[in-house]
Amino acid sequence: MTHTREPTGSTQTSHRPPALHGGGVLISFAPWIIFDVIAGPSTWKLAAFTALVASVVLSLPDLRHGTAKILNVAAIVFFGVIWILGFVLDRHDLIWLETYAQVLSNGVLAVVALASLLTVPFTEQYARESVPRELWSSPGFHRTNWVLTAVWAAVFLITAVLGLIAVHTTGAGDWLNWVIPIILLVLAIKFTKWYPAYVRGRGSRAG
Protein backbone atom coordinates (compact mmCIF):
# COMPACT_ATOMS: atom_id res chain seq x y z
CA MET A 1 0.00 0.00 0.00
CA THR A 2 1.29 3.43 -0.87
CA HIS A 3 1.11 5.97 1.93
CA THR A 4 0.56 9.65 1.22
CA ARG A 5 3.18 11.87 2.80
CA GLU A 6 3.04 15.60 3.36
CA PRO A 7 5.45 17.40 1.05
CA THR A 8 8.62 18.54 2.73
CA GLY A 9 10.48 20.27 -0.09
CA SER A 10 9.83 22.65 -2.90
CA THR A 11 9.89 19.86 -5.49
CA GLN A 12 7.15 17.89 -3.75
CA THR A 13 5.13 20.98 -2.91
CA SER A 14 5.08 22.07 -6.54
CA HIS A 15 2.84 19.10 -7.38
CA ARG A 16 0.09 20.14 -5.00
CA PRO A 17 -2.92 21.67 -6.75
CA PRO A 18 -3.33 25.40 -6.12
CA ALA A 19 -5.78 27.00 -3.71
CA LEU A 20 -7.39 30.41 -3.62
CA HIS A 21 -8.16 32.45 -0.55
CA GLY A 22 -11.36 34.10 -1.79
CA GLY A 23 -11.94 36.56 1.05
CA GLY A 24 -9.55 39.20 -0.28
CA VAL A 25 -11.15 39.15 -3.72
CA LEU A 26 -14.62 39.66 -2.32
CA ILE A 27 -13.51 42.46 -0.01
CA SER A 28 -11.97 44.30 -2.97
CA PHE A 29 -15.39 44.34 -4.61
CA ALA A 30 -16.74 46.40 -1.69
CA PRO A 31 -16.14 49.86 -3.25
CA TRP A 32 -17.84 48.79 -6.48
CA ILE A 33 -20.80 47.35 -4.57
CA ILE A 34 -21.03 50.51 -2.46
CA PHE A 35 -21.13 52.62 -5.61
CA ASP A 36 -23.81 50.46 -7.26
CA VAL A 37 -25.99 50.55 -4.14
CA ILE A 38 -25.71 54.28 -3.43
CA ALA A 39 -25.43 55.71 -6.95
CA GLY A 40 -28.51 57.45 -8.27
CA PRO A 41 -29.50 60.66 -10.09
CA SER A 42 -28.88 62.74 -6.95
CA THR A 43 -26.44 60.56 -5.02
CA TRP A 44 -23.81 59.37 -7.48
CA LYS A 45 -21.23 61.97 -6.37
CA LEU A 46 -21.62 60.81 -2.78
CA ALA A 47 -21.41 57.22 -4.02
CA ALA A 48 -18.19 57.97 -5.93
CA PHE A 49 -16.60 59.68 -2.91
CA THR A 50 -17.58 56.87 -0.55
CA ALA A 51 -16.29 54.23 -2.96
CA LEU A 52 -13.05 56.21 -3.43
CA VAL A 53 -12.43 56.36 0.31
CA ALA A 54 -13.15 52.63 0.62
CA SER A 55 -10.73 51.91 -2.24
CA VAL A 56 -7.93 53.90 -0.63
CA VAL A 57 -8.49 52.22 2.74
CA LEU A 58 -8.38 48.77 1.14
CA SER A 59 -5.16 49.67 -0.69
CA LEU A 60 -3.26 50.89 2.38
CA PRO A 61 -1.99 47.47 3.57
CA ASP A 62 -0.59 46.70 0.10
CA LEU A 63 0.93 50.15 -0.30
CA ARG A 64 2.80 49.74 2.99
CA HIS A 65 4.49 46.71 1.45
CA GLY A 66 5.19 48.48 -1.84
CA THR A 67 2.63 46.45 -3.81
CA ALA A 68 -0.75 47.17 -5.35
CA LYS A 69 -3.61 45.07 -6.63
CA ILE A 70 -5.01 45.95 -10.03
CA LEU A 71 -8.61 45.88 -8.78
CA ASN A 72 -7.87 48.42 -6.04
CA VAL A 73 -5.84 50.65 -8.36
CA ALA A 74 -8.63 50.61 -10.93
CA ALA A 75 -11.14 51.52 -8.23
CA ILE A 76 -9.08 54.49 -7.01
CA VAL A 77 -8.61 55.81 -10.55
CA PHE A 78 -12.22 55.26 -11.65
CA PHE A 79 -13.97 56.65 -8.57
CA GLY A 80 -11.45 59.48 -8.30
CA VAL A 81 -12.13 60.54 -11.88
CA ILE A 82 -15.90 60.23 -11.43
CA TRP A 83 -15.79 62.32 -8.25
CA ILE A 84 -13.65 65.04 -9.85
CA LEU A 85 -15.88 65.19 -12.93
CA GLY A 86 -18.77 65.97 -10.62
CA PHE A 87 -17.09 69.25 -9.71
CA VAL A 88 -15.59 70.35 -13.03
CA LEU A 89 -18.46 69.61 -15.42
CA ASP A 90 -21.70 71.52 -15.79
CA ARG A 91 -24.99 69.97 -14.79
CA HIS A 92 -25.96 69.47 -18.43
CA ASP A 93 -22.70 67.65 -19.16
CA LEU A 94 -23.25 65.34 -16.20
CA ILE A 95 -26.56 63.90 -17.38
CA TRP A 96 -24.84 61.06 -19.24
CA LEU A 97 -22.79 60.25 -16.15
CA GLU A 98 -25.85 60.20 -13.91
CA THR A 99 -27.60 57.94 -16.39
CA TYR A 100 -24.81 55.47 -17.02
CA ALA A 101 -22.86 55.55 -13.74
CA GLN A 102 -23.61 51.95 -12.77
CA VAL A 103 -23.16 50.70 -16.33
CA LEU A 104 -19.75 52.39 -16.45
CA SER A 105 -18.62 50.92 -13.13
CA ASN A 106 -19.49 47.37 -14.17
CA GLY A 107 -18.04 47.96 -17.62
CA VAL A 108 -14.74 49.13 -16.14
CA LEU A 109 -14.63 46.07 -13.91
CA ALA A 110 -15.17 43.85 -16.94
CA VAL A 111 -12.41 45.59 -18.90
CA VAL A 112 -9.97 45.36 -15.97
CA ALA A 113 -10.71 41.66 -15.47
CA LEU A 114 -10.41 40.87 -19.18
CA ALA A 115 -7.19 42.88 -19.51
CA SER A 116 -5.67 41.02 -16.56
CA LEU A 117 -6.18 37.73 -18.42
CA LEU A 118 -3.48 38.88 -20.85
CA THR A 119 -0.91 39.28 -18.07
CA VAL A 120 -1.71 38.21 -14.50
CA PRO A 121 -5.34 37.22 -13.77
CA PHE A 122 -6.50 39.57 -11.02
CA THR A 123 -7.56 36.72 -8.71
CA GLU A 124 -3.97 35.46 -8.78
CA GLN A 125 -2.84 38.48 -6.78
CA TYR A 126 -5.13 37.41 -3.94
CA ALA A 127 -4.33 33.72 -4.25
CA ARG A 128 -0.64 34.46 -3.69
CA GLU A 129 -1.51 35.58 -0.16
CA SER A 130 -2.39 32.00 0.81
CA VAL A 131 -0.34 29.90 -1.61
CA PRO A 132 3.38 29.04 -1.22
CA ARG A 133 5.64 31.14 -3.43
CA GLU A 134 6.99 28.06 -5.23
CA LEU A 135 3.51 27.45 -6.71
CA TRP A 136 3.09 30.91 -8.17
CA SER A 137 4.70 29.99 -11.48
CA SER A 138 3.05 26.58 -11.79
CA PRO A 139 0.70 26.05 -14.76
CA GLY A 140 -2.06 24.73 -12.49
CA PHE A 141 -2.00 27.83 -10.30
CA HIS A 142 -2.15 30.17 -13.27
CA ARG A 143 -4.83 28.10 -15.04
CA THR A 144 -7.08 28.02 -11.97
CA ASN A 145 -6.92 31.78 -11.57
CA TRP A 146 -7.38 32.31 -15.31
CA VAL A 147 -10.68 30.42 -15.10
CA LEU A 148 -11.80 32.30 -11.97
CA THR A 149 -10.94 35.67 -13.48
CA ALA A 150 -12.73 34.79 -16.73
CA VAL A 151 -15.87 33.89 -14.76
CA TRP A 152 -15.80 37.21 -12.91
CA ALA A 153 -15.17 39.09 -16.15
CA ALA A 154 -18.24 37.43 -17.66
CA VAL A 155 -20.35 38.40 -14.63
CA PHE A 156 -19.21 42.03 -14.81
CA LEU A 157 -19.81 42.19 -18.56
CA ILE A 158 -23.29 40.65 -18.32
CA THR A 159 -24.19 42.99 -15.45
CA ALA A 160 -23.06 46.01 -17.48
CA VAL A 161 -25.12 44.90 -20.47
CA LEU A 162 -28.17 44.30 -18.25
CA GLY A 163 -27.76 47.79 -16.79
CA LEU A 164 -27.54 49.29 -20.26
CA ILE A 165 -30.72 47.49 -21.28
CA ALA A 166 -32.44 48.73 -18.10
CA VAL A 167 -31.62 52.34 -18.98
CA HIS A 168 -33.46 52.02 -22.28
CA THR A 169 -36.42 49.91 -21.14
CA THR A 170 -39.22 50.28 -18.63
CA GLY A 171 -40.83 47.84 -16.25
CA ALA A 172 -37.87 45.51 -15.71
CA GLY A 173 -35.41 47.79 -13.92
CA ASP A 174 -35.40 45.86 -10.65
CA TRP A 175 -34.75 42.56 -12.41
CA LEU A 176 -32.04 43.94 -14.68
CA ASN A 177 -30.30 46.15 -12.11
CA TRP A 178 -30.65 44.05 -8.97
CA VAL A 179 -32.23 40.60 -9.05
CA ILE A 180 -30.27 39.03 -11.91
CA PRO A 181 -26.95 40.76 -11.00
CA ILE A 182 -27.25 39.61 -7.39
CA ILE A 183 -27.94 36.05 -8.52
CA LEU A 184 -24.90 36.19 -10.80
CA LEU A 185 -22.78 37.60 -7.95
CA VAL A 186 -23.82 34.82 -5.58
CA LEU A 187 -23.12 32.17 -8.21
CA ALA A 188 -19.68 33.67 -8.94
CA ILE A 189 -18.84 33.72 -5.22
CA LYS A 190 -19.86 30.08 -4.86
CA PHE A 191 -17.83 29.17 -7.94
CA THR A 192 -14.79 31.02 -6.56
CA LYS A 193 -14.97 28.89 -3.43
CA TRP A 194 -15.83 25.64 -5.20
CA TYR A 195 -13.52 25.58 -8.21
CA PRO A 196 -10.12 25.59 -6.42
CA ALA A 197 -11.37 22.79 -4.15
CA TYR A 198 -12.50 20.88 -7.23
CA VAL A 199 -9.07 21.33 -8.82
CA ARG A 200 -7.36 20.14 -5.66
CA GLY A 201 -9.62 17.11 -5.47
CA ARG A 202 -9.06 16.25 -9.11
CA GLY A 203 -5.32 16.57 -8.64
CA SER A 204 -5.38 14.32 -5.59
CA ARG A 205 -7.30 11.63 -7.46
CA ALA A 206 -4.90 11.86 -10.40
CA GLY A 207 -1.95 11.52 -8.04
N, C-alpha and C positions, 0 to 999 in steps of 0.2 A: 504494500500500500504506500502510495506517495503522500507524504505529509506536507502541508502548506506552511511555509515559514515566512515570517515577516521580513521584508527586505531590509538589509543592513547597509547597503552601499548604494552609490549613485547609479551603478549599472542595473541593479535589481529594481531600484525604485523607478527607473525610467520606463519599466514595463507596466506599471500600474496605470489603469485608466484614469483620466483627469476628473477632477471635481470642480464644482463652481459654488462659491459662497454667494447666494443670491441676494442677501440682505442689502449689500452695498449698492447693487444695481437698482433695486426698488427705491431705496432712499434717495438716490440721485434723480429719480423721476418726480420727487416731491415739488420742486419749483414749477415744473410743467403742469402738474395736477392742480397746484394752487392757482396758477394763471387761468387754466380752463374753468375752474370752479368760480372764481371771482369775476373774471372778465365779462363785461357787458357794455352796452352803449354808454353808460355813465360811470363805469367802474374799472375800465380796462387800464387806465393809468395807475390806479391804486394796485391793480392786479400785477402789472409789470414791475412796480417798485417792490411789492412784497416778494414776488418771485426772484427779483434781482438780489434782494437781501438774503433770501434763503439760499440762492446759488453761491453767493460769496461765503456764507457761513459753512456750507458743505465743502467748499474748496479749501478752507483754511488748514485742515490737517494735512492735506497733500502738499500745499504750498510750503508748509513748514519743513517738509522733507525734500523740497525742490522738485516735486513732480506735479502733474496735473492730469486729470481725466478729461477726455474729449467731451463727454456729456456735460460736465460742469463748466468747462470753458465755453462751449456753445451756448449754454444757458446764460452765463454772464454777458456774453456779447449780444445775444438776441434780446434779452430783457433790458439790458442797458440801452441798446439802440431804440427799442420801442418806447422806453421811458423818456429818453431825450427827445424823440420825435414829438412826443406829446406837448413839449414846451416850445419847440422851434417852428412847428407848422401851424397854419391857421386852421380854424375849426372846419372850414370847407375841405381843406386838404386831408383832414383826419377821418373823413367819413369812410373811406375805403378801409382804413386801419380798424376802425370800430366794427365794421362789418365783417372783416375777414381775420380778426385777431386770433381766434381759436384755430381757424384753418391754417394760418401761417405758422403757429406754434407747432402743430402736429406735422405740418409739411417740413419744417426745419428739422424736427426730430427724425423724420424719415430720411431726409437727405444726409444728415450726420451719420445715421446708422448705416445707410447704404455706402457712403464714402469710406467708412471705417472698414468695410469688407475688403476694400482694395489694399489696405495696409494691415492694421491691427484691429480685429473686431472689438467693438467697444466693451463687450462683456468680458473680454480677456483681461482688461485692466483690473477688473474687480476679482476675477478668478485668481489672479496672481497673489492676492492677499491671503489666500488660504491653500495655495498649491505650492509644493516645493519648487525652488528655482530651477532644479534640473529637469523639470517637466515642461517648462515654459516653451521650449523649442521643439517639443515632441509633436508629431503630426496629429496624434489623437487629441491633444489639448487644443491645438489650433482649430481642428475640424469641429470639435464640440462647440467651441465658442463661435465659429463661423455660422453654424446652424442656429444657435440661440440668437445671435445678432440678426440673422436673416429673418427669423420669426418676428422679432420686435420691429424690424424695419417694415415688414408687411403690415403689422398691426397699426403702426403710425401712419403708413400710407393710406390704408383703408379708412382710418379714422379721419384723416384730412379730406379724403374724397367724400365721405359721408357728411362732413361738416359743410363742404362746398355745395353739395346737393341740398342740404337743409336751408342754406341761405337763399336758394332760388326756388324753393317749394314751400307749400303751406300745409299744415295739418300733421306733419310727421316729424316736427322738430325735436320732440322729446326722444323719440326712437333713434333718430339719426345722430343727435348730439350727445345723448346720455346712455340710453338702454343698451344699444348695440355696442358702442365703444367700451362700456363698463364690462359687458360680457366678454369682449375680446381681450380686455386688460386682465380679467380674472383667468381666462384660458391661457394667456401668455405667461402669467405668473406661475400657474400650475405646471406648464410645460418647462419653464426655467428650472423648477425644482425637480421635475420628473426626469427630464432627458439626461442630465449627467449621471443620475443613479442608474438609469437604463444602460448607459454606455459602460459604466463600471461593472454592472451585472453581466453584460454581454462579454466584456473582456475577461471576467473571472471564469465564465463558462468555457470560453475559448482556450484559456490557459489550463 
